[in-house]
Amino acid sequence: MVELSELWYYRYCRITVCYLIGRRSGHQNMVELRSSPRENIPERCVQTQLVMQPYMERQPEVTANMRAILVDWMVEVQENFELNHETLYLAVRLMDVYLGSCAMPKARLQLLGATSILLAAKYDERSPPLVEDFLYICDDAYSRQDVLRMEHKLLVAAGFQLGMPLSYRFLRRFARCNQDTLVTLTLARYLLELSLLNYDMNVGLKESLKAAAVLFLARLLQGLKPVWTPNLVHHTGYQVHQFATCLEPLHQPLVTPSNSLRVVREKYSHRSVL
């Protein structure tokens, strides 16, 4: 059930983009795609969009800790620019997609993070920041041409498909369907944002499964009973045993918080997040 929902979410986004392009160019891509959607979506692209495969062993210079530091910085950029949460999650996903397809020198890692946010902002924001804004936050370590080249590489690596399923969107839907309180949703968002720092929680897992796991954990920490209701089983498509292995790594940052990766914790320490 969940696999189909994520697959059709991806297809819906792709069909919408093709429809808009078709209207502007006068082609009939929309009709062709609607008639046989499975044939028009390469299997490799579908797998990349739904489940991010492990890639760190193919990165000679980048480590999981470097990735965590970069994501921590990306959260700070998102907060400083007051960007949507969806923009952050899409940016991290784009970064992972690129790292999964290309070897990245560590000296260009910040460029990848900044450009991922720029591209995600263009997709999700009404008024995205300018290229010059990202050059400034990188202390002019890169040129405008560097950013534009990286943007093109990111689009190619993503197959020009930016309508990716995101755990944040699934979480909002699940919480809304279950009529959870804002406090419960905010706690789940906090857990989910902390998980962005963990490489292992961002590969090999469906986005909807991770969203279900953080909502379960948020309800458990609040002492709500029953923790996992039949309504949540219906809307998420998951039983508890299906995401049980995710609960410990999701809870670990609360038990032993990192002293160096503090941005997410400081961000959610303000009352304004409620």
VMD Tcl script that draws the C-alpha trace (Angstrom):
set ca {
  {0.00 0.00 0.00}
  {2.74 2.44 0.95}
  {4.89 1.58 -2.04}
  {1.98 2.34 -4.35}
  {1.16 5.63 -2.62}
  {4.74 6.86 -2.92}
  {4.99 5.67 -6.52}
  {1.81 7.43 -7.54}
  {2.87 10.58 -5.68}
  {6.02 10.59 -7.77}
  {4.04 9.92 -10.95}
  {1.60 12.73 -10.13}
  {4.45 15.22 -9.76}
  {6.03 14.03 -12.99}
  {2.74 14.13 -14.91}
  {2.08 17.67 -13.66}
  {5.50 18.88 -14.82}
  {5.09 17.19 -18.21}
  {1.65 18.75 -18.59}
  {2.96 22.25 -17.95}
  {5.89 21.71 -20.31}
  {3.56 20.27 -22.93}
  {1.24 23.26 -22.77}
  {4.12 25.66 -23.27}
  {5.79 23.71 -26.06}
  {2.70 22.45 -27.84}
  {3.68 18.76 -27.47}
  {1.41 15.92 -26.39}
  {3.69 14.47 -23.69}
  {0.92 14.62 -21.13}
  {-1.40 12.39 -23.16}
  {1.33 9.84 -23.81}
  {2.35 9.71 -20.18}
  {-1.20 9.36 -18.97}
  {-1.86 6.42 -21.30}
  {1.07 4.32 -20.03}
  {2.70 5.83 -16.94}
  {4.73 2.73 -16.04}
  {6.39 2.61 -19.45}
  {7.38 6.28 -19.31}
  {9.15 6.12 -15.94}
  {12.53 4.35 -16.00}
  {12.80 1.77 -13.22}
  {16.18 3.16 -12.14}
  {14.69 6.64 -11.73}
  {11.73 5.33 -9.71}
  {14.04 3.44 -7.35}
  {16.23 6.51 -6.89}
  {13.26 8.70 -6.05}
  {11.58 6.32 -3.60}
  {14.49 4.78 -1.69}
  {17.96 6.29 -1.52}
  {20.53 3.52 -1.84}
  {23.69 3.51 0.35}
  {26.52 5.41 -1.31}
  {29.13 6.36 1.30}
  {31.47 3.50 0.40}
  {31.76 5.02 -3.09}
  {32.84 8.41 -1.73}
  {36.65 8.48 -1.36}
  {36.81 11.81 0.52}
  {33.37 12.33 2.10}
  {32.40 10.61 5.37}
  {29.09 10.28 7.23}
  {30.38 12.77 9.81}
  {31.18 15.33 7.09}
  {27.69 14.86 5.74}
  {26.22 15.47 9.20}
  {28.20 18.70 9.59}
  {27.03 19.86 6.16}
  {23.37 19.11 6.93}
  {23.70 20.93 10.26}
  {24.93 23.98 8.32}
  {22.09 23.61 5.81}
  {19.56 23.72 8.65}
  {21.14 26.98 9.81}
  {20.91 28.43 6.29}
  {17.26 27.40 6.04}
  {16.50 29.12 9.33}
  {18.43 32.30 8.47}
  {16.68 32.64 5.11}
  {13.33 31.68 6.71}
  {12.72 29.00 4.10}
  {9.98 26.38 4.20}
  {10.63 23.05 5.88}
  {9.95 21.33 2.57}
  {12.83 23.29 1.05}
  {15.26 21.89 3.63}
  {14.12 18.29 3.15}
  {14.24 18.55 -0.63}
  {17.71 20.12 -0.44}
  {19.05 17.29 1.72}
  {17.48 14.76 -0.62}
  {19.06 16.43 -3.66}
  {22.43 16.43 -1.92}
  {22.12 12.69 -1.19}
  {21.04 11.95 -4.75}
  {24.11 13.74 -6.08}
  {26.46 12.03 -3.64}
  {24.90 8.74 -4.65}
  {25.78 9.29 -8.28}
  {29.05 11.25 -8.27}
  {32.26 11.25 -6.22}
  {32.58 14.60 -4.44}
  {35.83 16.23 -3.25}
  {35.45 17.46 0.32}
  {36.63 20.94 -0.69}
  {33.43 21.33 -2.79}
  {31.03 19.87 -0.23}
  {29.76 23.25 0.98}
  {29.14 24.24 -2.64}
  {26.96 21.15 -3.03}
  {24.98 22.00 0.11}
  {24.46 25.63 -0.86}
  {23.42 24.79 -4.41}
  {21.04 22.09 -3.18}
  {19.26 24.69 -1.03}
  {19.20 27.15 -3.94}
  {17.62 24.61 -6.27}
  {15.13 23.41 -3.66}
  {14.19 27.03 -2.92}
  {13.51 27.67 -6.60}
  {11.15 24.71 -6.57}
  {9.34 25.35 -3.27}
  {9.60 29.05 -2.43}
  {7.66 31.99 -3.81}
  {10.69 34.28 -3.48}
  {13.85 32.15 -3.39}
  {17.17 33.71 -2.33}
  {19.51 34.90 -5.06}
  {22.73 33.22 -6.15}
  {24.60 36.15 -4.61}
  {23.06 35.36 -1.21}
  {24.57 31.89 -1.31}
  {27.93 33.22 -2.42}
  {27.86 35.49 0.63}
  {27.06 32.74 3.14}
  {29.91 30.69 1.65}
  {32.28 33.64 2.29}
  {32.85 33.99 -1.47}
  {34.73 30.69 -1.51}
  {33.06 29.90 -4.85}
  {32.15 31.90 -7.93}
  {28.74 32.45 -9.46}
  {29.76 30.16 -12.29}
  {30.64 27.43 -9.79}
  {27.12 27.58 -8.37}
  {25.45 27.52 -11.79}
  {27.56 24.56 -12.92}
  {26.73 22.67 -9.75}
  {23.05 23.47 -10.21}
  {23.15 21.90 -13.66}
  {24.94 18.82 -12.31}
  {22.35 18.47 -9.57}
  {19.48 18.59 -12.06}
  {21.15 15.96 -14.23}
  {21.81 13.71 -11.22}
  {18.16 14.02 -10.17}
  {16.95 13.35 -13.72}
  {15.29 16.78 -13.63}
  {12.71 15.26 -11.25}
  {12.30 17.53 -8.23}
  {8.85 16.29 -7.17}
  {10.35 13.71 -4.82}
  {8.43 12.08 -1.97}
  {9.59 13.72 1.27}
  {9.20 12.40 4.80}
  {8.10 15.83 6.02}
  {5.10 15.89 3.69}
  {4.09 12.39 4.76}
  {4.39 13.38 8.42}
  {2.10 16.38 7.99}
  {-0.49 14.27 6.21}
  {-0.40 11.46 8.80}
  {-0.72 13.91 11.71}
  {-3.57 15.75 10.00}
  {-5.47 12.55 9.26}
  {-5.12 11.49 12.90}
  {-5.95 14.99 14.21}
  {-2.79 15.08 16.34}
  {-2.08 18.25 18.30}
  {0.46 20.86 17.24}
  {2.68 19.83 20.15}
  {2.75 16.23 18.93}
  {3.45 17.32 15.38}
  {6.24 19.68 16.48}
  {7.92 16.93 18.52}
  {7.69 14.60 15.53}
  {9.14 17.33 13.29}
  {12.02 17.77 15.73}
  {12.80 14.05 15.68}
  {12.54 13.97 11.92}
  {14.85 16.94 11.47}
  {17.41 15.37 13.81}
  {17.30 12.26 11.63}
  {18.48 14.30 8.64}
  {21.91 14.39 10.29}
  {22.09 10.59 10.43}
  {23.33 9.10 7.17}
  {21.93 5.65 7.99}
  {18.43 7.09 8.47}
  {18.47 8.62 5.00}
  {19.42 5.58 2.94}
  {17.58 2.31 2.50}
  {14.33 3.63 4.04}
  {11.08 4.78 2.49}
  {10.20 8.36 3.31}
  {6.71 7.38 4.46}
  {8.08 4.73 6.82}
  {10.39 7.25 8.49}
  {7.49 9.69 8.87}
  {5.35 6.99 10.49}
  {8.19 6.06 12.86}
  {8.75 9.62 14.15}
  {5.02 10.14 14.67}
  {4.83 6.89 16.66}
  {7.85 7.95 18.75}
  {6.42 11.42 19.38}
  {3.14 9.93 20.61}
  {5.02 7.40 22.74}
  {7.15 10.10 24.39}
  {4.00 12.07 25.19}
  {2.39 9.05 26.79}
  {-0.58 9.02 24.42}
  {-2.67 5.84 24.43}
  {-3.13 3.97 22.27}
  {0.18 4.99 20.75}
  {-0.58 3.56 17.32}
  {-4.26 3.72 16.54}
  {-6.21 1.79 13.87}
  {-6.71 5.15 12.16}
  {-2.93 5.59 11.85}
  {-2.54 2.04 10.58}
  {-5.14 2.81 7.93}
  {-3.67 6.12 6.78}
  {0.03 5.21 6.99}
  {-0.26 1.62 5.82}
  {2.24 0.51 8.50}
  {2.07 -1.72 11.54}
  {4.48 -0.98 14.40}
  {6.71 -3.98 13.66}
  {7.48 -2.58 10.21}
  {9.31 0.47 11.56}
  {10.38 -0.88 14.98}
  {14.06 -1.02 13.98}
  {14.01 2.74 13.24}
  {12.89 3.78 16.72}
  {16.20 3.40 18.55}
  {18.31 5.47 16.09}
  {15.54 8.10 16.02}
  {15.49 8.28 19.82}
  {19.28 8.22 20.26}
  {19.87 11.97 19.61}
  {17.54 12.75 22.53}
  {19.45 10.44 24.88}
  {22.97 11.47 23.85}
  {22.77 14.84 22.06}
  {25.76 15.88 19.98}
  {27.88 18.71 21.36}
  {29.03 19.80 17.90}
  {25.79 19.47 15.92}
  {23.57 21.88 17.83}
  {21.64 23.85 15.19}
  {18.52 21.67 15.11}
  {18.33 21.55 18.91}
  {18.72 25.33 19.19}
  {16.19 25.88 16.42}
  {13.50 23.90 18.25}
  {14.34 25.44 21.64}
  {12.42 28.60 20.66}
  {8.72 28.90 21.42}
  {8.17 30.29 17.92}
  {8.35 26.78 16.42}
  {4.97 25.95 18.01}
}
mol new
graphics top color blue
foreach p $ca { graphics top sphere $p radius 0.5 }
foreach p [lrange $ca 0 end-1] q [lrange $ca 1 end] { graphics top cylinder $p $q radius 0.2 }
display resetview
